[in-house]
Amino acid sequence: MPIEDYSFQNRIFFAREVGVITEADADEWTNQLKAHAQSSDLPIVALVDALKAGLITIAVSDIFSQASFTPNLLAVVVATSPRVNIVARTIGMLGKPGHTKVFTTLAEAREYAESLVHPEARIP
């Protein structure tokens, strides 16, 4: 499956994208995102490892951009390779304004996601 390693802990919904992402994959990710956001008492962050993602079609981009409007979602934080960086940024521009942040490493993306759900842990 091109979207794998789903997990949800400490208000961070994580998934890894590998290879070609289909509309069915994007729908499944969106459904899981919505379920976790709805069940959480506090807003959540979606963290996506898209470093090994391949083709992302316009239809898939539309599904992902609409997902950014999910109630109780603070942000979508994405780690991407140069190959899909422009697509990820475009998805962010088409989605809820200011809700998508793109990084070039998973470590940076994870650190940012954690700072959103635990702002008290930020170092000044």
Salt bridges, closest charged atoms under 4 A:
ASP5 OD2 - ARG16 NH1 2.22
ASP49 OD2 - ARG16 NE 2.95
GLU120 OE2 - HIS118 ND1 3.68
